[in-house]
Amino acid sequence: METSAAHPSLELAEVQGLYGPFCFPERLLQRIWMRREFVTAPARTECGLHIQVLHPGRWNQLGGPDFKNARMLLNGIEVTGDVELHLHAADWKRHGHHRDHAYDQVILHAALWSTPAAKTKRSDGRAVPLLILLPLLLYSLEDYAADAAVETLANRAVTRATEELLSLPMTKRLEVLHRHATARWDQKVRFLRVRTERLGWTEACHQTALEILGYRFNRAPMLRIAQRWPLEAWQREPSPVDEAFISETGRWSLQGVRPANHPRTRLRQYAQWVQTVPAWPDLCGSARDLHPCPLLFSSDPYDVSAEASREFRSIADLVDFRARLGDAWCGRALAGPRLDTLICNLLLPALSILANTQGASRFWHHWYTGDLPPILRQSLRDLDLLSHAQPLCHGLAQGLLGWWIEHERSLMKR
């Protein structure tokens, strides 16, 4: 683990992930707390107190506790005070907080990992409840780290990263992106498989769909809603749209959100989808009825670099296939980029699991991009990867995204 004694919030933990080691910074843990991207319903402190976070507090990026004036219920009693977060529970004492009067208003110590025999006490001798966050997280540490890398890239120039790829010959450039795209595809299939094993097929599809409709910054509130109101609740009349939206008041990220992407609008679209096609998860495996193309159900390995997306889209008639899916699978409740995102992040991985086919990944690679940050589109142009024969496609965009994330992780280790 790499640390900075002068700046504890800059500390990093190196974690072994599915695709190799990656860095998890303490600042990312603070962001998770601020957005409440963790489950609080079953949360209990190490001393057995039931905890419900009413407000995470004001993020303090200066000296002292990480969050000021947080509000929470401890065993049903409302308390107000500060919150301190660490990667390891032992960091409280290692950072000297046990003898620092600035931490005497801390009412909760939250840590990612537990440390045997670690005690949290203030300088006045009072014990502070300790909450271990790892079992409560909504996503894997690797997913949080990947999202953080994307946000970092979206907020600063990526000239250096693009120039590094641009220095490679075109064949090598494409090889790198195809490798990363394959890793991203495998990760999406693995995640849906794990979620299915835990929740069952119907609820795994339900939670994944609402999470996707939350896009990036409202994923966590949407997922909490999916957990609180299962698919069965959405199949009844009236649907829980208004109640669900109100339940996450204060947790929605609405700044800069276009009306079409407003979470209430997305909840209404999902309600329309479920009311029109109540058993839509069961239709994920019946794409053969909507698209008889043998390419979709091929079990043979393939080389995505051997064909251009424009040619494949013509052979596979993707325009017609997308229209059929929009009609039969989601009852025309969704269209355009959000439908493409659902197809790529849910339907095609689901088809890969249900039909055990390699063909789904082929369609995934050549599919339309869906929701795509403008920075990705521009960078693909800068890398000379787009042409008449090779239009913007999901695989190249995901491959570049995967490479960027790896590039960010390597910078964090330096």
Steps between C-alpha positions, in 0.01 A plus 500: 500500500631845410437780748567867554545596863468870417177454309303202639214563253745422218560148629462210261430131544611262227231239445514184288217515246367268233728653239802568720587734787347846520521795738218602732554849648355621829351798316286255301370353825403852606311547173315173556394623845391839364279336236382229739588230251460226756216306657393632841192286572696211660788720621630445851809638665764267643346550845155396373327838453255519211584801285303701247671792325258793468758741359868420434615845613702772329813371331792666675805500274710702744633389837297300751227238452402412143132592540352765727149514648377162381161378618417137570289268710686276743258239633220736402640803683595796278849636556699775326877526474807428289601189307854379431580248225803278452602212278597293807343523846848519658568826316308692768775441753781498241401854395493615863128585512471340846694792649378782271227725646386585144341154487304526826174565311529179293194281547592230246822349369444326163771280350517286189681212667490381859819464703516244783488659844484852355343744746350839419515744789500880508746708699233540769500121544156436349464203266387571143282244314684333210320413175669266248386601151635220279204260554255786438630629165265490202777412254839333501807707587615455141177652367531800732863551393404479131223757543739731683749476214228590250399805705862610524541469126179693440628790708842552347678481167591154374760622252783297655297179500390550140851589384633181658259293290558717195870414510416134429459364145135467398504120520640511854258778594203287396647194670521688830140627475362159400674339797353751741156475339503122549592550868211747542257255339616214723458723804140590409406135446671397824322774698155399371577135569602574860194719555277223360652242735426731792155632407352267240450586135197730526632726776850506350353636175275742691783646707736522202240680288424766761869544571565563129213749487676690778792553261817598688418733787160357598590132486503455877156656569349298215652180636365569849156552347529170312588324825210657690239451225549167315368443150172369638427843651546665161268252334212615718288812448580765597876472461715641784658781292419796724561316827830364368619840382412666831677224696834619358443872557832668569695217339428568133770667293298750295751771415540527124259212435299546182120459536511175301747355750322620816462201736124553538470483120708182492287343776187578300653343191584189696145484635368525144741227391387260774130577451532435125727193523458367858719193448775675306788317681367172360531639147876554529570152375249502214698723265502209255132570441575867432818450304556166325850601381733202576782743586323586824506140623837395368724323751811542286772741613545797271742783429329839527782661303414285200191699410387862512190602693321644197531169315390297801203727572382452143541121505335466841233763424550675833263786414209259473614299803517811718151604390361156585663505842365846573153374418487144637750518788423839656166594344637819340547653844864571413679587182820656373824495702341377824351199320843428347658520846245254640559263210878510543512490880208264565339322206813378319680388820174327603484327164860386539411338833169345394603377155870443576592671177807687376283677245359740761844651558538549125176698489610690813823610334335632183187643668423872518671682784203604715577756772851614418699786660596751227864467604501136385353586162756775440792285611402220261507758222838631617632143485387466134282204593180618331430480129221430254564126534556520874241730663481558871425168670456376855804273503753768402352746750510242781852398402621859521321545831667187637841619385446843657409338832817292492698812413351686798579214736861491385531875569359458850768243583786732407 
